[in-house]
Amino acid sequence: QVQLVESGGGLVQAGGSLRLSCKASQITSRINNMGWYRQAPGKERELVAVISDGASTSYADSVKGRFAISRDNAKNILYLHMNSLKPEDTAVYYCKVQLDFLLEPARDYWGQGTQVTVSS
C-alpha cells in the first residue's frame, strides 16, 4: 500500500516561512505527478501547487511568487517551501501523488494532512 507521510506544519507569524515535506513510500510504479492541496475551515479543498513528471510546476494565483514546490526523486520526497506567509494561508495542507499502472487507470493517493497556522 502506498503511504504518504507529511511533516513540517506548525505555527508561524505572518511574514515567516515554513517547509512542508511529504515522504512517499512503497512506490512500485511510475509517478505521474505530485501536488499540494489545502483546505481551510468552511472552505473547499483547493490546489496549491503541482509538479509533473517532467518537473514543470504550476501554482495557485494566491501563492505564486511566495511558495515553491520541489521534489527529491531519489528519496521520493515532495517539498513545499512557503515564504511570506499570510493569515489567509492557514489551512490543513495535503500531499497527493498520482501513479500510473500498467493495466489499471491512474490512481491518486493522499497524505493525512498537516496543519499550518499563520498568526497576525
Phi, psi and omega in degrees: 000129177294137177231139176239120182245118184259152177205166175107351178288166180161197180263138178210149177281153176305137183091349181276187185226152173217155172236119176268144178234146177225111179265119178263131180232163180059039177272117182241006178220176186290137175273119178283311177199164176224149182206168175244134175238162175216155179218120176266157179305131179078003181238161177281155176293136183230151176286132177260308182201152179218147176231132185269178178296335176270007177074012172286148185233156173215154186223151169295146181302328184290341183241353183300132183091346180246327181252154176218127178260141179208170181214153172248101185295325181295326183256358183054050178242131176255137181240152168227108177272122184243119180240162179049049185295145180240155177305327180289352173280352181299124183182170166272127182257132184241138173266139176226139175235138176248124182252144172263139179238152185295314187242012181226159174296158176303148185227141179262141175232141186240146170280178184278345182094148177223135185279131172241123180236124181247120181265153180267000000 
